[in-house]
Amino acid sequence: MIFTIVGPSGAGKDTLIAHARRLRPGLRFVRRVITKPAGTSGEDFESVTPQEFSRRKAAGEFALDWRAYGVDYGIPRAQVQDLDGDVIFNGSRAALPRALLALPGLRVILVTAPPEQLAARLSARGREPAPEIAQRLLRAGHGLPPGVEPLTVMNDSTPDEGARRLLAALDQGRAPRPHTRIQDGGR
């Protein structure tokens, strides 16, 4: 089954994904293709030039692509075809309508955190200037498209606890379920 992990900037998606992969080594992770320099985020991604991204997009190499904050993101088709086991990728709330069409059966996990934690995390990572942080915080409250019923993971504790909550959401997401908030690891 394929899952997309979405949520506002500063929610800790990359951190939870990394910790979840350590806790569950068989969990497959889609390495995104991104038009930004390597080493500029906490995520393991393939850095490409905008020209290379455009070439690969035109060649049909992406199952899904989107643009956010002046950066292009692509989900390689080869990594989401012929699924065997769970596959996760760090997605985009804005790209969800296209993602749901491009990847039938896609399950959505929303990772979020209280507003004060989002602000503190964005400031601490030191990647964006204050005006961009303010813009990201304004977007944090944007909901999901109509009809999307995510599993929600509140990342307001330690990274290990957040990863346990994420893995509990993955386990719950294998069967259709109504919107559920995971706060205590599914216990």
N, C-alpha and C positions, 0 to 999 in steps of 0.2 A: 504494500500500500504506500502511496506517496502522500507526504504531508508538507505543507508550507508553514513556516514559522513567520508570523508577521507581528508588528507592533510598533509603537512609537520609538523614535530615536532615544537612546538612553535606557530602554527597558531591559537591556542585558541579553538580547537574543544570541549574539555571538558567544558570550560567556556561557550561557546555559547550553547551547549546542555543543561547545567544546567539552564541558563537564559531562554532559549526557553521553557523548561519544566515549569518554573514558570509562564511565560506569557500564556502558553497554557496547563493548568493542565491535559487535557485529552490525551495529547501526550504520547504514550507508548514508553518506553525506554528499550532496551535490556541490561540487566546487564551481562557484559562479565565475563567469567571465566578466570582467569589469574594466572600464576605461579610466582607471586611476592607477597611480604608481603602487607597486608592491610595497608592503610594510606600512601602509597608511591607515590601517584599521586592525582590529583584533581578529579579523576573519582570514581564513586560508582561502585565497582566491587567485585566479589567473589574471594577471595584469596584461592588457593589450592596448594598443594605440586605437584611437577612434577609427582610423582607416582600416585596421585589421578587424575591428568589431563589425564595421559596415560590410566588409568582404565576407565575413563568416555569416552574418545575417542574410545577405543576398544569396549565399550558397545553401541556405536552409538549415544551418547547423544548430539553430536554437529552437527549442520547443516553445520557449517564451522569452520575451525581452521587454524591457521598459527603460525609461529615463527618469531619473530623480536627482534634483540638486545639480544638474549639469553633467551627470555621469550616466553612462549606459551600462545596463546589467543584462546578462544573458544566462539562461539555463540551458546547458548543452543537451541537445536531443538524445545523444548517445547515453547520457547518464540517467535518463528517466524512461527509457524504453526497456521492454522485456524485464519487468521488475521481478525480483526474487527477494522477498523480505521487505522490511520497511526502508523507505528512502525519505530523507528530509532535505529541505532547502530553505534558506533564508529568503523570504519573498518580500512583496510590497503590498500594502493595503490598497493602494491606488491601482495596482495591476491585477487585483483579484478577479474582476469580471472576465478579463482575457485569460487568466490562468485557469479558471474553472472551465472555460470552453476548450482550451488547448490540452488540458490534462484531466480527462474524465475520471471521476472518482476521487479527485483531489480533496484531501481533508485539511481544514484550516485550524491552526492553533495560534491563538492570540496571546502574546506575552506582553504584560504590562506591569507598571509599578506606580506607586503614588506620585503625584506631580512633584513633590519636593525631592523625591529620590531621582526622578528623571532629570530635574534641573541640576542636582549635585553631580550626577554621573556625567552629564554632558560637559559641565564645567571642568570636572576632574580629568577627563580624557584629553583636553587641550587641543582638539583637532579643528574646532571651528571658532571663529570670532564671535563676540557677544551678540551681534545682530543676527547671525545665523542660528545661534542657540535659541534666541527668542523666537525666531521663525519656526524652528523645530518644535519648541514647546507649544506654540499655538496650534500646530498640526497634530499634536499628541492626542487631543480630544476628538479628532475626526473618527467617526465610526466606520464600520464596514459596510459594503454595499448591501442593499436590501436582499433578503433571502439567504445570506451567508450566516450559518449557525456554527460559530467556532467553539472549540473548547478553549477556555481561558485559563491561563497560568499567571497567577499573581507572583511576581518576582520581587518580593519585599523582605527577603531573608538572606541567608548565605548562598553563595553559588552552588554548593552541594545540595542544599535543600531545594533551590530553584530547579536544578537538574533533575532531582527526584520527582518534582511536580511535573516537569516536562515529560519525563518518561511515563508517569502515570497517565498523562493526557494522551500520549501516543498509544498506550495500551487500551485506553477507553475509546480512542478514535477508530479502532478497527471495526467497530460496529456502529451503525447509524444511531446517534443519540441526540437529545435536545441539548441546548447550550448549558454547559456545566462549568462552574468555577472551581479550579483545583487550588486549594490553599494548604492542605495538610498532607500532600503526597498521596492523595487518594484514599487515605485511611478513614 
